[in-house]
Amino acid sequence: ALELPYTPGVSEYDNGSGAGHIALGVADLDGTLEALAADGIEPEKPPYRPGGRTTGSRIAFVRDPDDYRIELLELH
């Protein structure tokens, strides 16, 4: 699933304004990051669980060539 939010009153976006990031679900977060690393794409920081949780899905953020943030969400 891909969520594309609508912000009322905003007719266009510049890079970095209006949208924080998109999120993509991945079955294997570590494997996805390894594949991206082979292409020179590194996460902003190592995978983690939001809010200091100790269980549940981990996430990681990478940036696309236009510098947009992409959240990778580990699916269970």
C-alpha positions in Angstrom: 0.0 0.0 0.0 1.2 3.5 -0.8 -0.4 6.4 1.0 -0.4 9.8 -0.8 -1.8 12.3 1.6 -3.7 15.4 0.4 -3.1 18.7 2.2 -6.0 21.1 1.7 -4.9 24.5 0.4 -1.6 23.3 -1.0 -1.5 23.3 -4.8 2.1 22.3 -5.3 5.0 20.9 -3.3 8.7 21.8 -3.5 11.2 19.2 -2.4 11.0 18.9 1.4 7.8 20.9 1.8 4.4 19.6 2.6 5.3 15.9 2.7 7.6 14.4 5.3 8.1 11.0 3.6 6.5 8.0 2.1 6.6 4.5 3.7 7.0 1.2 2.0 6.4 -2.2 3.6 9.2 -4.7 3.1 9.2 -8.4 4.1 12.9 -8.5 4.9 14.3 -5.2 6.2 17.8 -6.4 6.7 17.9 -8.0 3.2 16.4 -4.8 1.7 19.1 -2.6 3.3 21.8 -5.0 2.1 20.5 -4.8 -1.4 20.4 -1.0 -1.3 23.9 -0.9 0.2 25.2 -2.7 -2.8 23.9 0.3 -4.8 25.5 2.8 -2.4 22.3 3.6 -0.5 22.7 3.7 3.2 20.1 4.2 5.9 20.1 7.4 7.9 20.7 5.3 11.0 20.5 1.6 11.8 17.0 -0.1 11.9 15.0 0.7 15.0 11.6 0.3 16.7 9.9 3.7 16.9 9.1 5.1 20.4 11.7 3.0 22.1 9.6 -0.1 21.7 11.3 -3.5 22.3 8.9 -5.6 20.2 7.1 -5.1 16.8 8.2 -3.9 13.5 11.5 -2.1 12.9 11.9 0.8 10.5 14.7 2.5 8.7 14.9 5.7 6.5 16.8 6.1 3.2 16.8 8.9 0.7 16.0 8.8 -3.0 18.1 10.6 -5.6 16.0 13.7 -5.2 16.7 13.7 -1.4 13.1 12.6 -0.4 12.9 10.4 2.7 11.6 6.9 2.3 10.6 4.9 5.3 11.1 1.1 5.1 8.7 -0.7 7.4 9.4 -4.3 8.3 6.3 -6.4 7.7 5.5 -9.4 9.8 
